[in-house]
Amino acid sequence: MWETTGWCLRTWLKVTLVLAVLIGVAAAVWGVGTRPFIVAVVAAVVLELLTIRGLLREWAFDARGRWWWFW
């Protein structure tokens, strides 16, 4: 179970880092407060939430297949 938890956390951190860099690039290109920047931030938040949802599903699927809570 710890392997799956570690994998989920590493994947989430990678996705978060990539999205943060892309938001930084969008801020540099379009400027903060512009409509394209706000759309980029909203899209990044939606992608982040979808990633979290998918990773939680992966983690829960692995948790259902193990008796990890007894160890």
Secondary structure in CASP SS format (residue, H / E / C, confidence):
PFRMAT SS
TARGET T0000
AUTHOR 0000-0000-0000
METHOD secondary structure of the structure
MODEL  1
M C 1.00
W H 1.00
E H 1.00
T H 1.00
T H 1.00
G H 1.00
W H 1.00
C H 1.00
L H 1.00
R H 1.00
T H 1.00
W H 1.00
L H 1.00
K H 1.00
V H 1.00
T H 1.00
L H 1.00
V H 1.00
L H 1.00
A H 1.00
V H 1.00
L H 1.00
I H 1.00
G H 1.00
V H 1.00
A H 1.00
A H 1.00
A H 1.00
V H 1.00
W H 1.00
G C 1.00
V C 1.00
G C 1.00
T C 1.00
R H 1.00
P H 1.00
F H 1.00
I H 1.00
V H 1.00
A H 1.00
V H 1.00
V H 1.00
A H 1.00
A H 1.00
V H 1.00
V H 1.00
L H 1.00
E H 1.00
L H 1.00
L H 1.00
T H 1.00
I H 1.00
R H 1.00
G H 1.00
L H 1.00
L H 1.00
R H 1.00
E H 1.00
W H 1.00
A H 1.00
F H 1.00
D H 1.00
A H 1.00
R H 1.00
G C 1.00
R C 1.00
W C 1.00
W H 1.00
W H 1.00
F H 1.00
W C 1.00
END
